[in-house]
């Protein structure tokens, strides 16, 4: 797990493409200034990206008396990427151009019980077929499909080792998907998808250290450390949802008690509601999505029961997020995923106040807490970025050295 | 906080010197193989270390028919390093040669109340003077003094921002020390010292991701992530002692309740003893060191009260260490500092069993939990390593390029 020259080269390639996506058109000189890399390194990496057809030369700018500088930009039409957000209650699929604009979207909802691997794979294959047809994209132009799978995933083998809400153990998901989808597939989990999405396109762009708090059916933390995604030695880092907040507290499906997730995941929030207001009309038994939506609408309308549940939940969330602030000392904590999006600003305000009661002064002062600024589904975007990263990684294999300012 | 080319160069320089210290004498070819760096990069870095006098050429080895390979080794006599473990109840100072062998040692104990900054600085200056005199080292050969200060430290300004057990706030410690000590000074906290010690010389050597759990008066986690020490955006990462384990539990001096430290730091363990066995003869009121020693001896002798306190404490520790395993997914968790050293193997066995009850299967399977293998005070060793890192960092400024295999 040591960083080799090759890892550093891949990380640099990501960094340069991220910057080009953020600021197209741009010059090699601007890229060197923005990334801290040398001009020679940037020129080599830009050459590789040109060779891959991911970016294109778009002319020259004057440079105050010097030689005109070549400009490059993302080649939006250079390929398509597909991101799959496979969640406990739905499958959402989006197709993107290389500037990561959404060109097509499909969604399938999954009823409780629809959780056999074959059923789930069927939903994914249908939705992927739908976005390709909608966008009218030739198959050859799809660079890859990134799939976010809840729980713990082995990226290399494509096995879903543990998906607690479906009770999946060691499901060979990549093999099953390969039977239906012909494009290159990249599997990982939603913690990684949200982290990558914020790092490339959202609130963690340009940050060394950021924590993306994923609030959905499950909860967890996507970790950006030292400017890259931290995965841990077996790709299972970030299981903040299964850290103990209340020793001997509520039982958790992981076998532990008092886990953060049991108080702050969508089923935990339903339980908070049931405990505080057993007869509340906001409770839609057996339907997480409807209950969270009802609570969020209630908060917007000033319903005292809904407000009480939000405050109660934010108390747990605040203590748990303060733990992340004290442990990681990040520049930013981003609240992401569907539960955070449903509650929005009122949740943010309550969480900020609760974190301030629990965190140490020094790391608290260094940290911003924000909602994800990504306007579309961050998990789809992050999953599509897995495919983009995959394409960039295979790029290194035939890389040639180019001189600074070299033309194609 | 982005990684620049310069950061990468410094990290590579650390990595090469670490490997030379681990395996002297060694060749540039072996170093390239062990670090994953290119031979050209290794040759440049070796040249810099030779120029600094930290390493020396020690001859040649045959290379199976090829040109003989030059061997390098640490130049133990090339300089001296001093490490200061400034703890709540003692000051320990050790003087090292460049192979990090201890040449001299001094200790001052501090009574409760001896905690005014001037008193503490006086103890440090006395002990530093003592080790230099004992070792008979010329002042000019001392490359630097690393000082580990409890709590939160600003490394750049040398201000102790918060040392909870002394109630220090914004003490300009570097300025105070500079009045008494003429060598270059490097301040940081014990979490960083223990992490650096394990990374260079202990159980985290060669690891990408490791967590060093520091069990003393305060508790915390030194973090090794991506092969380097993770400090966070304001050098306050690792405050695991101030994460919530028991919501609304014991009050903590940080203002929060139920922090890990309140159950597992030396004063917390004393409180565990007082709650379980109020009249125990093992309790030495007002003396943490004596109480922990009495408990450790009691565990060794099979005293049921001592064993009960160890088990009770390990239950909290196990839940807290499982949180670290689930969040970081490290290769190794190292139990370090004086409380861990006092209890030793019986603590390790109880903690391993408790972690197994709380952690998720996948990260648990990937993690070893061990006692620190460092035979001397790891905080002194880590603090001395700060001084070595400081010397290496200033080295980069006048670095020259050398060719592979070049001789001095």
Interface residues (C-beta under 8 A of the other chain):
Chain A: X1 X2 X3 X4 X5 X6 X8 X11 X15 X35 X36 X37 X38 X41 X152 X161 X162 X206 X207 X208 X209 X221 X225 X226 X227 X228 X230 X231 X232 X233 X234 X235 X236 X237 X238 X239 X240 X242 X243 X244 X245 X246 X247 X249 X254 X256 X258 X316 X319 X320 X322 X323 X326 X327 X328 X329 X330 X331 X357 X358 X360 X361 X362 X363 X365 X366 X367
Chain B: X1 X2 X3 X4 X5 X6 X8 X11 X15 X35 X36 X37 X38 X41 X152 X161 X162 X206 X207 X208 X209 X221 X225 X226 X227 X228 X230 X231 X232 X233 X234 X235 X236 X237 X238 X239 X240 X242 X243 X244 X245 X246 X247 X249 X254 X256 X258 X316 X319 X320 X322 X323 X326 X327 X328 X329 X330 X331 X357 X358 X360 X361 X362 X363 X365 X366 X367
